[in-house]
Amino acid sequence: MTALSLPELLARSARGRPDQRAVVADRTLTYAELDDLAGRVAGALASRGVKRGDRVGVFAPKSAGAIAALYGIMRAGAAYVPIDPASPVARAGHIARDCGISALVADAEHRELIRPELPDSVLTSLDVDGLDSLPAADATGEPGPQDLAYVLYTSGSTGSPKGVMISHRNALSFVEWAAAELGCGPDDVFSSHAPLHFDLSVFDLYACALVGGTLHPLPADAMSFGESSARSVAERGITVWYSVPSALVMWVTQGGVEPSMLSSLRQVVFAGEVFPTPYLRKLRGLLPTGTGLNNWYGPTETNVCTYHVVTDQDLAGDSPIPIGRPCAGYPCEVMAEDGSLGEEGELLVGGPAVTSGYWADPQKTAAALVPNPRGGQDLWYRTGDLVVRRPDGEYLFLGRRDHQVKIRGYRVEPGEVEMAIYSDERIKEACVIAIEDERLGHDLVAFVVSADPLTEVEVKRTVASLLPRYMVPATVHVRTEALPKTSTGKIDRLALAREGTDA
Amino acid sequence: MSDVKAKLKRFIDEEVLYGEGTVTDDQDLLGGVLDSLALLQFVEFIETEFGIEVADEDMVPANFKSLDAVDAYVGAHVS
């Protein structure tokens, strides 16, 4: 029977396989132990005033305790709001205030950092490393399918991040499809590579709990080099791997990776960026013959909505790999600029996985969610991604309708970076351009105008104090003369892009 | 400190830590200083600054675990 909420997945596996290892991280927890810990969190939050529909911030690295906290928050009927533990405190505070969290789960270090930034709405905080000492608690009542499970903040073009609201029903639609598509079962060992604030983690956490498998969050230092992450696969016997392409490209572009290290892999899934076909061909050669290679596509607002199983034919040439066909239950249409439906244009997605919008932002919500183009009552999500539908029904990704780019799978709006640069009042003009880079995907290049003697490092430091590291421009050109303009008086981004590429 | 090591240190202090910290010679660079993105930028810097090519098979933790390790690697490859 279909589950009604994400924590129900944990409760079921805890009943069915209490002694199975659920999480292997800084400590190992069985399903019974993880369920017990989640119950303690839910009980503590409820007894301290956290109510159904509240938001609870999680500001800590991905540990066994943090995972228990997510389940506990949801079991209390609240939505979790994961905040990048590497995020500058100003941004972390902005997120906490924007959605008015009523409680915080953090480790000691992050709790101290964010304390001055917390809103008055915060009733209590829990130490993620001390959850065992909370009193054992009985079930506090499961959330309903329409309740929010989590709010994920993603880059916003107008200068501040926006909170994507995902309900239990939204997330479960994806998770159930994903586990079935990959044929997952209780013997599967899932690597968990994405941090909690990155939507890729939704698959690892909940597809694993659904089938009663074992989850291995990989430590950050295991992800710096191909050799380190490949060793992790071997040591942990990983069978299901899901990450951005760049983490897999390291296996074929760096030294020290042997096919024998990867022999346990049954399914390899990548998403979030384009995987260059020549590298994918090399990856195929490293993996066991029967290992599935899957290209998944989907924004945070819908989770994964199209998929493609990579074939030998795909790898024969250098053509890009399609993002594939719609997942079961995800209607998709392609809309041309004039609003007509057809073969080439912007991808629209409908169905049960689509977000209900952005937290407390009706304007952005109205821009992103449009009436069902087929005439139904529901709202569909405008992805902003331009695609073409091939005769066989598979979609090919062509690019973006706007300036958004992906860096390491993270969405980056150059406008948000520009706003951060403008926080330095000495700066008169700023423009951020994304230049394609073979190894990094995209490099951000900033053009800055100031009458004051400003150094490149100063500008980077300003941005780094406000935004995550992947949003800090790799290069900053500081100049005194004005930026080039188009005939309509806008900054000429194309001219700057040429300049950035030549530099 | 060697000239090479000083340049490596300056890159990390300025381009990775944005002047808000400093690394020591034997500090573990892979346990929090260099994430995978910063690492690739660091490699690009090394290739440009010292005119060497960091071969694929050299992209392993042992060569990048500390300033001392990178210094030794660069020293062995500059002609």
Boltz contact constraints between the chains, C-beta under 6 A:
constraints:
  - contact:
      token1: [A, 221]
      token2: [B, 30]
      max_distance: 6.0
  - contact:
      token1: [A, 221]
      token2: [B, 31]
      max_distance: 6.0
  - contact:
      token1: [A, 223]
      token2: [B, 36]
      max_distance: 6.0
  - contact:
      token1: [A, 224]
      token2: [B, 30]
      max_distance: 6.0
  - contact:
      token1: [A, 224]
      token2: [B, 36]
      max_distance: 6.0
  - contact:
      token1: [A, 224]
      token2: [B, 39]
      max_distance: 6.0
  - contact:
      token1: [A, 225]
      token2: [B, 61]
      max_distance: 6.0
  - contact:
      token1: [A, 227]
      token2: [B, 60]
      max_distance: 6.0
  - contact:
      token1: [A, 228]
      token2: [B, 61]
      max_distance: 6.0
  - contact:
      token1: [A, 253]
      token2: [B, 56]
      max_distance: 6.0
  - contact:
      token1: [A, 254]
      token2: [B, 56]
      max_distance: 6.0
  - contact:
      token1: [A, 254]
      token2: [B, 59]
      max_distance: 6.0
  - contact:
      token1: [A, 255]
      token2: [B, 56]
      max_distance: 6.0
  - contact:
      token1: [A, 255]
      token2: [B, 57]
      max_distance: 6.0
  - contact:
      token1: [A, 255]
      token2: [B, 59]
      max_distance: 6.0
  - contact:
      token1: [A, 255]
      token2: [B, 60]
      max_distance: 6.0
  - contact:
      token1: [A, 256]
      token2: [B, 60]
      max_distance: 6.0
  - contact:
      token1: [A, 408]
      token2: [B, 37]
      max_distance: 6.0
  - contact:
      token1: [A, 439]
      token2: [B, 40]
      max_distance: 6.0
  - contact:
      token1: [A, 440]
      token2: [B, 40]
      max_distance: 6.0
  - contact:
      token1: [A, 457]
      token2: [B, 14]
      max_distance: 6.0
  - contact:
      token1: [A, 457]
      token2: [B, 19]
      max_distance: 6.0
  - contact:
      token1: [A, 460]
      token2: [B, 18]
      max_distance: 6.0
  - contact:
      token1: [A, 461]
      token2: [B, 18]
      max_distance: 6.0
  - contact:
      token1: [A, 461]
      token2: [B, 19]
      max_distance: 6.0
  - contact:
      token1: [A, 464]
      token2: [B, 18]
      max_distance: 6.0
  - contact:
      token1: [A, 470]
      token2: [B, 37]
      max_distance: 6.0
